Amino acid sequence: MSFGPPPSMYTQSALSAEERRRRRRRNKLLGLVASVLVAALAVVALVVVNGNRTPGKPGGKPSAAGQGRLDIRETVEKRPANTTGVMAFRFSSDDLTPGEAVEMPGMWATDKILAKGIRSTLAGFRIGTDASPGEEVWRLRLSGPICGYTRHVTGDHRTAVLSRESRDEDAPCNRVTFVDLDDGQKIWENVFPLNSDDVRRPSVTLTRATVAVTWGRGSEAYDMDEGRRLWRTKATGRCWDAGAAGGRALLVRVQCLHHKQSPNPWETTTYRVRKVDPRTGRVLWTYPVAAGVRDVRVPSADPAVLAVSAGENGFTELLSLDGQGRRRATISLRNTFYVGECNDEYYLVLDDCQTISVGNGQVFLRSEEVKGSGLYPSNWIIGFDLATGHTTEKFESGPNALLYPLRMSGDQLLGLRMSEDRISPSALVVLDPRTGAETPYFYFGVPLDGELLTHLKHNDVVVQDGRLFFGTRRAERPADGKEKSWEWLVLGMESGARRK
């Protein structure tokens, strides 16, 4: 994908032809979406959902009550007046060459901008457009390819990414950049001492007023406003800092390698998780994870919830910890239908567990797919009490659909109901853990060309300011692709009420 300098100037005739082509493509796209939505809404009455759903009150712009600009954003979404979904944004490209693959790490949204990582660039697009490369409203070139990011965003729409020292793919990943997502302004950039021979993956996260980085041989934190270093730690002995989780608190995962010999790496490795004061670096408590664990992730830093893998496939337990780092409850996922998922791709984002939601004293998971009496699978979301580990509320997907937890919105859970039969509509829904009620936020259909973006295992999903975005983490064109075709890279949906 070409994402270098802006396109050269067109002649007036070429520009007019290009504009006509874009209008035809937009009209075709909007016509396709409209036809999908008409078919979807025609069968809304046939969709089986919880019978005790209650209507919500129409609201205005989402709010983050009680949050300041240096806090980590926790938007409370307000139900729109209209539950008919329409396309809010699309980003696509047709200039991938056969066999080309483009890394696209990170996706963030504000009320006006959809931002995406693309190779060595952060690009911001105006929501409400049908965009392609070259049509971004801002572009920030980094020192080299993006090699780390965080899903967290501050109250004033800022986030942080890591990049390599140079354009060389083997250059050390030793740059951290703090950026404003509204205008693409680089607030500051710092260098941390990662060497080119260090194979451990660095990570970056945000907590209040602080940007924290780990890189194996140490960790350090920076003040959000000034970029000045607040503190630095160095690895000791055979232990190193292996990722940080942020949000309401800062947790650092420590990995230790022991001298004993074993053909299995996990038998010589142990983990512990530390809560750290983000402004001073002081360790507040340490939780030692049991030996024999293969991996530890942190779906939530406060309340502290750890996802532990002690088997060959997936997470086997969720551990909830109290304010002093003591274990409160163990939620076993062994031999159950329940699935805990965290992003385990090349980038180390310790708290990127987008289908594990924590809030209101509970953790919510999806179940595996089950085949019922119909042609298509279904599933459910289950809640677990963090104090006891006992199950709480259960939300059924209904027939011909799959249900995924996305994130908390205040004390409510936002869920994604994806249609499996391609006839009934998909929906963004609000689930009430207290009453078990389900309220539709909006219904939508996905055009065939965009369906791959809705597979959550390989794509990012963001709900922000009344919109739902799906974005790819990697764009590629088959080596045998002979004809040019448009690759959908980001798809955004919203309520039709926003258009009025």
C-alpha positions in Angstrom: 0.0 0.0 0.0 1.3 3.4 -0.9 1.5 5.5 2.2 4.4 7.7 1.4 4.3 11.4 0.3 1.0 12.9 -0.7 -0.2 12.2 -4.3 1.0 14.4 -7.0 -1.3 17.1 -8.4 -3.8 16.1 -11.0 -4.7 18.1 -14.1 -8.2 19.5 -13.9 -9.6 16.9 -16.3 -8.0 14.0 -14.4 -9.2 15.5 -11.1 -12.8 15.7 -12.5 -12.6 12.1 -13.7 -11.2 11.0 -10.3 -14.1 12.8 -8.5 -16.7 11.1 -10.8 -15.1 7.8 -10.0 -15.2 8.4 -6.3 -18.8 9.5 -6.4 -19.8 6.4 -8.3 -18.0 4.3 -5.8 -19.6 6.1 -2.8 -23.0 5.8 -4.3 -22.5 2.1 -5.0 -21.3 1.6 -1.4 -24.2 3.5 0.1 -26.7 1.8 -2.1 -25.3 -1.6 -1.0 -25.4 -0.7 2.7 -29.0 0.6 2.3 -30.1 -2.6 0.7 -28.5 -4.6 3.4 -30.1 -2.5 6.1 -33.6 -2.7 4.5 -33.3 -6.5 4.4 -32.0 -6.5 8.0 -34.7 -4.3 9.4 -37.4 -6.2 7.7 -36.7 -9.2 9.9 -36.0 -7.4 13.2 -39.3 -8.7 14.5 -38.0 -12.3 13.9 -34.9 -11.8 15.9 -35.1 -13.6 19.3 -33.5 -11.7 22.1 -34.0 -11.4 25.8 -37.6 -10.9 26.6 -37.0 -8.5 29.5 -35.2 -5.8 27.5 -36.3 -2.3 28.5 -36.2 0.8 26.3 -33.6 3.4 27.2 -33.9 7.1 27.0 -32.4 9.0 24.0 -29.3 10.8 24.9 -26.8 13.3 23.4 -23.1 13.3 23.2 -21.3 10.5 25.3 -19.8 11.7 28.5 -17.1 10.7 30.9 -18.4 12.1 34.1 -15.9 13.1 36.7 -12.9 12.5 34.4 -10.2 15.1 33.7 -8.1 15.5 30.6 -5.2 13.4 32.1 -7.4 10.6 33.2 -7.8 7.5 31.0 -11.0 7.8 29.0 -14.0 5.7 30.1 -16.8 7.0 28.0 -20.4 6.3 29.1 -22.4 5.8 25.9 -25.9 7.2 25.6 -28.5 5.4 23.6 -29.5 7.2 20.4 -33.0 8.2 19.5 -32.9 5.9 16.4 -31.9 2.2 16.3 -31.3 2.1 12.6 -27.6 1.8 11.8 -25.9 3.5 8.9 -22.4 3.6 7.6 -20.4 6.3 9.4 -16.9 5.8 7.9 -14.9 3.6 5.6 -11.2 3.5 4.9 -10.1 1.4 1.9 -7.3 1.0 -0.5 -6.8 -0.4 -4.0 -3.1 0.0 -4.5 -1.8 -3.1 -2.7 0.5 -5.0 -5.1 0.2 -8.8 -5.4 1.8 -10.4 -2.4 2.1 -7.2 -0.5 1.4 -7.2 3.3 1.1 -4.0 5.4 1.1 -4.0 9.2 -1.6 -1.7 10.6 -1.2 -1.7 14.4 -3.5 0.3 16.5 -6.9 2.1 16.0 -8.4 4.9 18.0 -11.5 7.1 17.7 -12.6 10.5 18.9 -15.9 12.3 18.2 -14.5 13.5 14.9 -11.4 11.5 14.0 -10.6 7.8 13.3 -6.9 7.3 13.7 -5.0 4.2 12.4 -1.4 3.0 12.5 0.0 2.2 9.0 3.6 1.0 8.9 5.7 4.0 10.1 2.8 6.4 10.0 -0.2 7.5 12.2 -3.0 8.8 10.0 -6.2 10.6 11.1 -9.3 10.5 8.9 -12.5 12.6 9.2 -15.4 10.4 10.4 -18.3 10.6 7.9 -16.1 10.1 4.9 -15.3 7.3 2.4 -11.5 7.6 2.6 -8.5 6.1 0.9 -4.7 6.7 1.3 -3.9 10.4 0.7 -7.3 11.6 2.0 -6.3 11.8 5.7 -6.7 15.1 7.5 -3.5 14.6 9.3 -0.4 12.4 9.0 2.4 11.9 11.5 5.5 10.2 10.3 7.4 8.3 13.0 11.1 7.4 13.2 10.4 3.9 11.9 7.8 1.2 11.8 5.3 1.1 14.7 6.4 -1.6 17.1 4.1 -1.1 20.1 0.9 0.7 21.0 -1.8 1.0 23.7 -5.5 1.0 23.3 -5.9 3.6 26.1 -6.7 7.2 25.3 -6.7 10.2 27.6 -9.7 12.5 28.4 -8.2 15.0 26.0 -7.8 12.4 23.1 -4.1 11.6 23.4 -2.3 8.2 23.2 1.2 6.8 22.8 2.9 4.5 20.4 6.4 2.9 20.1 8.4 3.0 16.9 11.8 1.7 15.7 14.9 3.9 15.6 15.0 3.9 11.8 13.2 2.6 8.7 15.2 -0.7 9.1 12.8 -3.5 10.2 15.6 -4.8 12.5 16.3 -1.4 14.1 15.7 -1.3 17.9 12.2 -0.4 19.0 13.4 2.4 21.3 11.2 5.5 20.6 8.0 6.4 22.5 5.8 9.1 21.0 2.8 10.9 22.7 0.4 12.2 20.1 -2.9 14.2 20.0 -5.5 12.2 18.0 -7.5 15.2 17.1 -4.8 17.0 15.0 -1.9 14.6 14.8 0.4 16.9 16.8 3.4 15.2 18.3 3.3 16.3 21.9 6.8 14.8 22.7 9.1 11.9 21.8 11.6 10.1 24.0 14.3 7.5 23.5 14.7 4.6 26.0 17.8 2.4 26.2 16.8 -0.7 24.3 19.6 -2.3 22.4 19.4 -3.9 18.9 20.4 -7.3 20.4 17.6 -7.3 22.9 14.9 -9.7 21.6 12.3 -9.0 24.3 9.3 -7.0 23.1 8.8 -3.6 24.6 5.3 -2.3 25.7 3.7 1.0 26.4 0.6 1.9 28.4 -1.2 4.9 29.9 -2.4 5.6 33.4 -3.4 8.9 34.9 -1.0 11.7 33.8 1.7 9.0 33.1 3.0 7.1 30.0 4.9 3.9 31.1 7.2 1.8 29.0 8.8 -1.6 29.6 11.6 -3.0 27.4 12.9 -6.1 29.1 16.0 -4.6 30.7 14.0 -2.0 32.5 11.0 0.3 32.7 10.4 4.0 32.8 7.6 6.5 33.1 7.1 10.0 31.6 4.9 12.9 32.5 2.1 13.3 29.9 2.3 17.0 29.6 6.1 17.6 29.6 7.5 14.2 28.5 10.1 14.4 31.3 11.1 11.1 32.8 9.6 10.4 36.2 11.5 7.3 37.1 13.5 4.4 35.7 14.1 0.8 36.9 16.7 -1.7 35.7 16.3 -5.5 35.4 18.2 -7.5 38.0 19.6 -11.0 37.8 17.5 -13.2 35.6 14.3 -11.3 35.9 13.0 -8.6 33.6 9.9 -6.4 33.1 7.8 -8.0 30.4 4.9 -5.7 29.8 2.7 -3.1 31.5 -1.1 -2.7 31.9 -2.7 0.7 32.5 -6.0 2.4 32.8 -7.0 3.2 36.4 -3.7 1.8 37.8 -0.3 0.6 36.6 0.6 -3.1 36.8 3.9 -4.5 35.5 4.5 -8.1 34.6 7.8 -9.5 35.7 9.2 -12.6 34.1 12.1 -14.7 35.6 14.2 -17.4 34.0 15.6 -20.1 36.3 18.7 -22.2 36.0 17.2 -25.6 35.9 17.2 -27.5 32.6 14.0 -28.4 30.9 12.8 -29.0 27.3 9.7 -27.0 28.1 10.4 -23.2 28.5 7.4 -22.6 30.9 9.0 -25.1 33.4 12.0 -22.7 33.8 10.0 -19.5 33.8 7.9 -17.9 36.5 5.9 -14.7 36.6 4.9 -12.1 39.2 2.7 -9.0 38.8 3.5 -5.7 40.6 1.3 -2.7 41.2 3.5 0.4 40.8 2.9 4.0 41.8 2.9 5.6 38.3 4.4 8.9 39.5 7.3 7.5 41.7 7.9 3.9 40.5 7.4 2.6 44.0 6.2 -1.0 44.2 2.9 -1.1 46.1 2.4 -4.8 46.1 3.6 -8.0 44.3 1.6 -11.0 43.4 3.6 -14.2 42.7 1.9 -16.3 40.0 2.2 -20.1 40.6 4.9 -22.0 38.8 4.2 -23.9 35.6 2.3 -21.0 34.0 2.9 -20.4 30.3 1.6 -16.9 30.1 -0.1 -14.1 32.1 -2.1 -11.2 30.8 -4.0 -8.4 32.5 -7.5 -7.7 31.3 -8.0 -5.1 34.0 -5.5 -3.2 36.2 -8.1 -1.8 38.7 -9.8 -4.0 39.8 -6.8 -6.3 39.2 -7.8 -9.3 37.1 -5.1 -11.7 35.7 -5.7 -14.1 32.8 -3.4 -17.2 33.4 -2.5 -19.9 30.9 -1.4 -23.1 32.6 -2.3 -25.4 29.7 -1.6 -25.9 26.0 -4.5 -23.9 24.7 -5.9 -20.6 25.9 -6.4 -19.3 29.4 -7.2 -21.7 32.1 -8.0 -19.3 35.0 -8.9 -15.8 35.7 -7.6 -14.5 39.1 -9.2 -11.5 40.8 -7.0 -9.6 43.3 -7.9 -7.2 46.1 -6.4 -3.8 46.8 -3.4 -5.3 48.5 -2.6 -7.8 45.8 -4.1 -10.8 47.5 -6.1 -13.3 45.6 -9.9 -12.9 46.0 -11.3 -15.5 43.7 -10.2 -18.0 41.0 -12.5 -18.4 38.0 -11.6 -21.7 36.3 -11.9 -21.9 32.5 -10.8 -25.5 32.4 -13.3 -27.9 30.8 -15.9 -25.1 30.5 -17.6 -23.4 27.6 -16.1 -20.1 28.5 -13.4 -18.4 26.5 -10.9 -15.8 27.6 -9.1 -14.1 24.7 -6.2 -11.6 24.6 -4.3 -10.3 21.6 -1.2 -12.5 21.2 0.2 -11.1 18.0 3.6 -9.6 17.5 2.9 -6.4 19.5 3.0 -6.8 23.3 -0.2 -5.1 24.5 -0.6 -6.8 27.9 -4.1 -5.5 28.5 -5.5 -5.9 25.0 -8.3 -8.4 25.9 -11.1 -7.0 23.9 -13.6 -9.8 24.6 -13.0 -9.8 28.4 -14.8 -7.0 30.1 -14.4 -6.0 33.7 -16.6 -3.7 35.7 -19.4 -3.4 38.3 -17.6 -6.0 40.4 -17.8 -8.6 37.7 -15.9 -10.0 34.7 -17.7 -10.9 31.6 -16.7 -13.7 29.1 -18.3 -15.1 26.0 -19.0 -18.8 25.7 -17.9 -21.0 22.8 -20.2 -21.5 19.9 -22.8 -24.2 20.3 -24.9 -25.8 17.6 -28.5 -25.8 18.5 -31.6 -26.8 16.5 -31.0 -24.3 13.8 -28.6 -24.1 11.0 -26.2 -21.6 12.6 -24.4 -21.6 16.0 -25.2 -19.5 19.0 -23.6 -18.6 22.3 -24.0 -16.5 25.4 -22.1 -14.0 27.7 -21.7 -15.0 31.3 -20.7 -12.8 34.3 -18.6 -13.9 37.2 -18.5 -12.1 40.6 -14.9 -10.9 41.3 -15.3 -11.5 45.1 -16.6 -15.1 45.0 -15.9 -16.3 41.4 -19.6 -17.4 41.2 -21.6 -16.9 38.0 -24.0 -13.9 37.9 -26.0 -12.9 34.9 -26.3 -14.8 31.6 -27.1 -13.1 28.3 -28.2 -15.3 25.4 -27.3 -14.5 21.8 -30.5 -16.0 20.5 -30.7 -18.1 17.4 -28.5 -17.5 14.3 -26.2 -15.0 16.1 -23.1 -14.8 18.2 -22.7 -12.4 21.2 -19.4 -10.8 22.3 -18.7 -8.6 25.3 -16.9 -5.4 24.2 -16.4 -3.0 27.1 -18.1 -1.4 30.1 -20.1 1.8 29.7 -20.5 3.0 33.2 -22.1 0.0 35.0 -23.5 -1.4 31.8 -21.9 -3.8 29.4 -21.7 -3.1 25.7 -22.1 -6.2 23.6 -21.8 -7.0 19.9 -24.4 -9.3 18.4 -23.2 -10.6 15.0 -25.6 -12.2 12.7 -24.6 -15.6 11.4 -27.4 -16.1 8.8 -26.7 -12.8 7.0 -30.4 -12.1 7.0 -31.2 -11.0 10.5 -29.4 -7.8 11.5 -26.3 -7.5 13.6 -26.5 -5.1 16.6 -24.6 -3.1 19.1 -26.5 -3.7 22.4 -26.4 -2.6 26.0 -26.6 -5.3 28.7 -27.6 -4.6 32.2 -25.8 -6.9 34.7 -28.2 -5.9 37.5 -31.5 -6.7 35.8 -30.4 -8.9 32.9 -32.1 -6.5 30.4 -30.8 -6.1 26.9 -31.4 -2.8 25.1 -30.5 -2.4 21.4 -28.2 0.6 20.7 -28.5 0.2 16.9 -29.0 -2.5 14.3 -26.8 -2.7 11.2 -25.9 -4.8 8.2 -22.4 -5.4 6.9 -21.7 -5.5 3.2 -20.1 -8.6 1.9 -16.8 -6.8 1.2 -16.5 -5.8 4.9 -17.4 -9.0 6.6 -13.8 -10.1 7.2 -13.3 -6.9 9.4 -15.9 -8.2 11.8 -13.9 -11.3 12.8 -12.8 -10.1 16.2 -9.9 -12.5 16.6 -7.9 -10.8 13.9 -9.2 -7.2 13.9 -9.7 -4.3 16.3 -13.1 -3.2 17.5 -13.7 0.2 19.1 -17.0 1.7 20.4 -16.7 5.5 20.9 -19.0 8.5 20.9 -22.0 6.4 19.6 -20.1 4.7 16.8 -18.8 1.2 16.3 -15.6 0.7 14.3 -13.9 -2.5 12.9 -10.3 -2.2 11.7 -7.8 -4.6 10.3 -4.4 -5.2 12.0 -2.8 -6.3 8.7 -3.7 -5.7 5.1 -2.5 -8.1 2.4 -3.2 -9.0 -1.2 -2.8 -12.5 -2.4 0.3 -13.1 -4.5 -1.9 -14.4 -7.4 -4.2 -11.4 -7.3 -4.2 -10.2 -10.9 -6.9 -7.5 -10.9 -7.0 -4.5 -8.7 -9.6 -4.6 -6.0 -10.6 -2.4 -3.0 -9.5 -3.7 0.3 -11.6 -2.6 3.2 -9.4 -1.6 6.1 -11.8 0.2 8.5 -15.5 0.2 8.7 -17.6 2.4 11.0 -21.3 2.3 11.8 -23.5 4.7 13.7 -27.2 5.5 14.4 -29.1 7.2 11.6 -30.1 9.8 14.2 -26.7 11.4 14.0 -27.3 12.3 10.4 -30.2 14.6 11.2 
